Amino acid sequence: MPTPDGSLGVAAIGYAFMGKAHSGAWRNVNAYFDVPPVRQQVLVGRNAAAVSEAAHRFNWEETATDWRAVIDRDDIDIVDIMTPGHLHAEIAIAALEAGKHVIVEKPLANTLVEADNMAAAAAAAPTQHAIVNFNYRRVPAIALAKQLIDSGRIGAIRHVRASYLQDWLSDPQSPMSWRLRKAEAGSGALGDLGSHLTDLLLHLTGESVTEVNGGTHTFVTQRPSGESGGGSIGGAAQGGALEDVTVDDASWATLRLSGGGIAQVEVTRFARGRKNGLQLEIYGSNGSLVFDLENLNELWFCDGGAPAGEQGFTRILVTEAIHPWVGAWWPDGHIIGWEHSFTHQFAQLLVDIRDDRPSTPSFADGLAVQRVLDAIERSAADHGALVTL
């Protein structure tokens, strides 16, 4: 429970790539935003030596190797889950039942059944806040795009093109990681990257997906059994046995939207030269928007109401204090980065806890994403057959 000073104790479960990103956000959130104070109370991981080193680097007060003991502690208010996907449901449901607020890294779960159970647990704990860390919602340019769409500047959504292209698996000698095992990750590029695109599609348009045609493909079916962290280029393993890759390397789909529009989605971890290339193109009856994560301070807007001879895309540099989230950071015109989206997400959660109002992206939002991912997998398994949601 909160201490006399009103601070909330955080337990973070996981300490690698996402652990670094989340730790930085917890460290910065009180310095830049007027939100309830937090304590980086305990960092949890299975490897005692490694988690101790990470806790020292990232300013956690203590460490633990047993998440079950941590979530029952009275000094823990928020449980931040960054484990491989197969552990999300068990930890999140236990934390909710223990009366904690919960953050889960995307995607919500590995399977639709697990996601459904997690959403039900969150609904049964109305005093708790439970969110999925779809942090790209908190990029200021994305938030501005949402404002423009909601205000009618784009009009009816006609067509969306969404791609998320990375290249960290392009080398067939890159070693295995948990992200390449279905038992741990659930899926490959589809869940890792496609979940972000699907959430942005649903969030920005405010619509649902009604029909899906999709496909998946694995380019490299076996890899050296040495481990890499995933999400970045890992060194090739030296010798050793080969292990089967049991997830997709790439996925694609055509989605029908409830408002009558069409969305085309493409994800891969085999696009040489694309490091973190999330791109969105949203075309409506009144205007259009284009966003590229590798230029995340920019949003391109075409106003269809302008005179015919003046229509075209205008570059909006989303760095002014009037833009979402930006005023907490630097003077106008100074750019921010990828890591700031995590701080924005946690700041929003803390405000929602303080004001006792619903938080987003909720577990229900995560379940909606999972339904689309599941439909794409089912379509792919049936050679691209139409799946109705």
C-alpha positions in Angstrom: 0.0 0.0 0.0 1.2 3.6 -0.4 3.5 4.9 2.3 2.7 8.0 4.4 4.3 10.1 1.7 1.9 8.7 -0.8 4.5 6.8 -2.8 3.8 3.7 -4.7 6.1 0.7 -4.6 7.0 -0.9 -7.9 8.1 -4.5 -8.5 9.6 -5.1 -12.0 9.7 -8.7 -13.1 12.4 -8.9 -15.9 15.6 -7.0 -16.3 17.0 -7.3 -19.9 16.0 -5.2 -22.9 12.6 -4.1 -21.6 13.9 -4.0 -18.0 16.3 -1.3 -19.1 13.6 0.7 -20.8 11.1 0.4 -18.0 13.7 1.2 -15.3 14.6 4.4 -17.1 10.9 5.4 -17.2 10.3 4.7 -13.5 13.5 6.7 -12.7 12.4 9.7 -14.7 8.6 9.9 -14.3 8.6 11.9 -11.1 11.3 14.2 -12.3 9.3 15.4 -15.4 5.6 14.8 -14.5 3.4 15.9 -11.6 2.3 12.4 -10.6 2.2 10.3 -7.4 5.8 9.4 -6.3 7.1 5.9 -7.0 9.7 3.8 -5.4 11.8 1.4 -7.5 11.4 -1.2 -4.8 12.4 -4.5 -6.2 13.7 -6.0 -9.4 13.0 -9.7 -10.0 14.8 -12.2 -12.1 15.8 -15.8 -12.1 19.6 -15.2 -12.2 20.5 -13.7 -8.9 23.9 -12.4 -10.0 22.6 -10.8 -13.2 19.5 -9.3 -11.6 21.7 -7.8 -8.8 24.0 -6.2 -11.3 21.0 -4.8 -13.2 19.4 -3.5 -10.0 22.6 -1.6 -9.2 22.7 0.0 -12.7 19.1 0.9 -12.8 18.6 2.2 -9.3 16.4 -0.5 -7.8 16.4 -0.8 -4.0 16.6 -4.5 -3.8 16.3 -7.8 -5.8 14.5 -11.1 -5.7 14.3 -14.3 -7.6 10.8 -15.4 -6.7 8.0 -13.3 -8.1 5.4 -15.1 -6.1 6.8 -13.8 -2.8 7.2 -10.3 -4.2 3.6 -9.8 -5.3 2.3 -10.6 -1.8 4.3 -7.9 -0.1 2.6 -4.9 1.4 5.2 -2.5 0.1 4.4 -3.4 -3.5 1.6 -1.5 -5.3 2.5 -1.9 -9.0 3.7 -5.1 -10.6 5.5 -4.5 -13.9 5.7 -7.7 -16.0 8.4 -8.0 -18.7 8.9 -11.7 -18.9 8.5 -13.9 -22.0 4.9 -14.2 -23.0 4.2 -17.7 -21.6 4.5 -16.2 -18.1 2.3 -13.2 -18.5 -1.1 -14.8 -17.6 0.1 -16.5 -14.5 1.9 -13.6 -13.0 -0.7 -10.9 -14.0 -3.7 -12.8 -12.7 -1.9 -13.6 -9.4 -0.9 -9.9 -9.0 -4.5 -8.7 -9.6 -5.8 -11.2 -7.1 -3.2 -9.9 -4.6 -4.7 -6.4 -5.1 -1.9 -4.9 -7.2 -2.0 -2.6 -10.2 -0.4 -4.4 -13.2 1.5 -3.5 -16.3 2.2 -6.2 -18.9 4.5 -5.9 -21.9 2.9 -6.5 -25.2 1.4 -8.7 -26.5 -1.0 -9.3 -23.6 -0.5 -13.1 -23.8 0.6 -16.0 -26.0 -2.9 -17.3 -26.7 -6.4 -16.1 -27.0 -7.5 -18.2 -24.1 -4.8 -16.7 -21.8 -5.7 -13.2 -23.0 -9.4 -13.8 -22.3 -8.6 -15.1 -18.8 -6.4 -12.0 -18.1 -9.1 -9.6 -19.3 -11.6 -11.4 -17.1 -9.3 -11.2 -14.1 -8.9 -7.4 -14.6 -12.7 -7.0 -15.0 -13.1 -8.8 -11.7 -10.7 -6.5 -9.9 -12.3 -3.1 -10.5 -10.2 -1.2 -7.9 -7.0 -2.3 -9.7 -5.5 -0.7 -12.9 -4.3 -3.2 -15.5 -2.6 -2.1 -18.7 -0.7 -3.5 -21.7 2.4 -1.5 -22.5 1.5 -0.5 -26.1 3.9 2.4 -25.6 3.7 3.7 -29.1 0.3 5.2 -28.2 2.3 7.6 -26.1 4.6 8.9 -28.9 3.5 12.6 -29.2 3.1 12.4 -33.0 0.8 9.4 -32.6 -1.2 11.2 -30.0 -1.5 14.2 -32.3 -2.7 11.8 -35.1 -5.4 10.5 -32.8 -6.5 14.1 -32.0 -6.7 14.9 -35.7 -8.7 11.7 -36.5 -11.1 12.2 -33.6 -11.7 15.8 -34.5 -12.8 14.8 -38.0 -9.9 16.2 -39.9 -9.3 12.9 -41.7 -12.9 12.0 -42.2 -14.0 8.4 -42.8 -11.1 6.0 -42.8 -10.8 4.5 -46.3 -7.4 2.8 -46.3 -4.6 2.1 -43.8 -1.2 0.8 -44.7 0.8 -0.4 -41.7 4.3 -2.0 -41.7 6.8 -2.8 -39.1 10.1 -3.9 -40.6 13.3 -4.9 -38.7 16.4 -6.8 -39.8 17.9 -8.3 -36.6 17.3 -11.9 -37.7 18.5 -11.5 -41.3 21.7 -13.4 -40.6 20.8 -17.1 -40.6 23.7 -17.7 -38.2 22.2 -15.4 -35.5 21.6 -17.6 -32.5 18.3 -18.8 -31.0 16.5 -16.8 -28.4 13.3 -17.3 -26.5 11.6 -15.0 -29.1 12.0 -17.8 -31.6 10.3 -20.5 -29.6 6.5 -20.8 -29.8 6.3 -22.2 -26.3 7.8 -19.1 -24.8 6.9 -16.3 -27.3 3.6 -17.5 -28.7 4.4 -16.2 -32.2 7.3 -14.5 -33.9 7.1 -11.2 -35.9 3.3 -11.4 -35.7 3.1 -11.1 -32.0 6.3 -9.1 -31.4 5.7 -6.4 -34.1 2.1 -7.1 -35.4 0.7 -6.5 -31.9 2.0 -2.9 -32.0 0.5 -2.3 -35.5 -2.8 -3.9 -34.6 -3.2 -1.8 -31.4 -2.3 1.4 -33.3 -4.9 0.5 -36.0 -7.7 -0.1 -33.5 -6.7 2.8 -31.3 -6.3 5.5 -34.0 -9.3 4.5 -36.1 -11.6 3.8 -33.1 -12.9 0.9 -35.2 -12.8 -2.9 -34.9 -11.6 -5.6 -37.4 -14.4 -7.7 -38.9 -12.6 -9.9 -41.4 -9.0 -11.1 -41.9 -7.0 -12.7 -44.7 -3.5 -13.4 -43.6 -0.3 -15.4 -44.0 2.9 -16.2 -42.2 6.3 -17.5 -43.2 9.5 -18.7 -41.6 12.6 -18.1 -43.7 15.2 -19.8 -41.5 13.8 -22.9 -39.9 16.9 -23.8 -37.8 19.4 -21.7 -35.9 22.5 -22.3 -33.7 21.3 -23.0 -30.2 23.3 -20.3 -28.5 21.2 -17.5 -27.0 20.8 -13.8 -27.8 18.5 -11.4 -26.1 16.2 -10.8 -29.0 15.2 -7.4 -30.3 18.7 -6.5 -31.3 21.4 -8.0 -33.5 23.1 -10.9 -31.7 26.4 -12.4 -32.5 26.5 -15.7 -34.3 26.9 -18.7 -32.1 30.3 -20.5 -32.5 29.5 -24.1 -33.5 27.0 -26.1 -31.5 23.7 -27.9 -32.4 20.9 -26.4 -34.4 17.5 -25.8 -32.9 14.2 -25.6 -34.7 12.6 -22.2 -35.1 9.0 -22.6 -34.2 7.6 -19.1 -34.9 7.1 -16.9 -38.0 9.8 -14.6 -39.4 7.2 -12.6 -41.3 3.5 -12.1 -41.4 1.0 -10.1 -43.5 -2.7 -9.5 -43.6 -5.6 -7.6 -45.2 -8.1 -6.5 -42.6 -11.6 -5.3 -43.1 -12.6 -2.5 -40.7 -16.0 -2.0 -39.1 -16.4 1.4 -40.7 -15.9 0.0 -44.2 -12.3 0.7 -44.7 -9.4 -1.6 -45.5 -6.1 -2.1 -43.7 -3.0 -3.8 -45.0 -0.5 -5.0 -42.4 3.0 -6.3 -42.9 5.7 -7.3 -40.4 9.1 -8.9 -40.7 12.4 -9.3 -38.9 14.2 -9.9 -42.2 14.2 -6.5 -43.9 17.8 -5.6 -44.4 18.5 -2.0 -43.5 15.3 -1.5 -41.6 16.2 -1.2 -37.9 12.9 -0.2 -36.3 10.8 0.8 -39.3 7.3 1.2 -38.1 5.3 3.1 -40.7 1.7 4.2 -40.8 -0.3 5.7 -43.7 -3.9 6.6 -42.9 -6.1 7.8 -45.8 -9.5 9.2 -45.1 -12.3 11.0 -47.0 -11.1 14.4 -45.8 -7.3 14.0 -45.3 -4.4 11.7 -44.8 -1.6 11.1 -42.2 1.8 9.5 -42.5 4.1 8.5 -39.6 7.5 6.8 -39.4 8.9 5.7 -36.1 12.4 6.3 -37.2 11.5 10.0 -37.5 9.2 9.9 -34.4 9.1 13.7 -33.9 7.4 14.2 -37.3 3.8 13.7 -38.5 2.8 14.4 -42.1 -0.7 15.7 -42.7 -2.6 16.2 -45.9 -5.6 18.5 -45.5 -8.2 17.4 -48.2 -10.1 20.6 -47.5 -7.4 22.9 -48.8 -7.7 24.3 -52.3 -7.0 21.7 -55.0 -3.8 23.5 -56.1 -2.5 23.6 -52.5 -3.1 20.1 -51.4 -0.2 18.0 -50.3 1.6 16.7 -47.2 2.7 19.2 -44.6 5.4 18.2 -42.2 4.5 18.8 -38.6 7.4 18.8 -36.2 5.8 17.6 -33.0 8.1 19.3 -30.5 6.0 22.2 -29.2 4.6 22.5 -25.6 1.1 22.5 -27.0 1.7 19.0 -28.4 0.8 15.9 -26.3 3.4 15.2 -23.5 6.1 17.4 -25.0 5.7 20.3 -22.6 7.1 18.3 -19.7 10.5 17.9 -21.3 12.5 20.6 -23.2 12.0 24.0 -24.7 10.0 24.1 -28.0 11.7 22.6 -31.0 13.9 20.1 -29.0 13.3 16.5 -30.1 12.6 13.6 -27.8 13.2 9.9 -28.3 11.8 6.3 -28.3 12.4 5.9 -24.5 10.2 8.8 -23.7 7.1 6.9 -24.7 7.6 4.6 -21.7 7.8 7.5 -19.3 4.6 8.9 -20.8 2.8 5.6 -20.4 3.8 5.3 -16.7 2.9 8.9 -16.1 -0.6 8.3 -17.5 -1.0 5.2 -15.4 0.0 7.1 -12.2 -2.4 9.9 -13.0 -5.2 7.4 -13.6 -4.4 5.6 -10.3 -4.4 9.0 -8.5 -7.7 10.1 -10.1 -9.4 6.7 -9.9 -10.2 6.6 -13.6 -9.8 3.8 -16.1 -6.4 3.2 -17.7 -5.5 2.4 -21.3 -4.4 0.4 -23.1 -6.5 -1.9 -20.9 -6.4 -5.7 -20.8 -9.7 -5.5 -22.8 -7.7 -3.5 -25.5 -5.0 -6.2 -25.3 -7.7 -8.9 -25.8 -9.0 -7.1 -28.9 -5.5 -7.1 -30.4 -5.1 -10.8 -29.5 -8.3 -11.7 -31.3 -6.9 -10.1 -34.5 -3.6 -11.9 -34.2 -5.3 -15.2 -33.6 -7.5 -14.6 -36.7 -4.4 -14.0 -38.8 -2.8 -17.2 -37.5 -5.9 -19.1 -38.3 -6.1 -17.6 -41.8 -2.5 -18.4 -42.4 -3.0 -22.0 -41.3 -5.8 -22.3 -43.8 -3.8 -20.9 -46.7 -5.1 -17.3 -46.4 -8.8 -18.2 -46.0 -11.1 -15.5 -44.9 -11.7 -15.4 -41.1 -14.6 -13.5 -39.7 -14.3 -12.0 -36.2 
